[in-house]
Amino acid sequence: MAAKKVVKKSAKKSAAKAKNGNGNGYKGHRPGSAKEKLHQLFDKHGPEKARPLALKLAAASTVATSFSQFRRGSK
């Protein structure tokens, strides 16, 4: 009898991510994701327009951290 190959769960997850095209969207985010939309809004219209959407998605402290990273990334 041939030995049965055991596949770890983590290997299955990474294969699924690769199959879904993770990282092929805007700024490395999955196409159509909320993060991709937020980055696009921030880059096109600035933090004033992107803040309401960001506050719907995350806590205020997370938004402040994310926006500071966006600014550093665009320079």
Secondary structure, 3 states (H helix, E strand, C coil): CCCCCCCCHHHHHHHHHHHHCCCCCHHHCCCCCHHHHHHHHHHHHCHHHHHHHHHHHCCHHHHHHHHHHHHHHHC
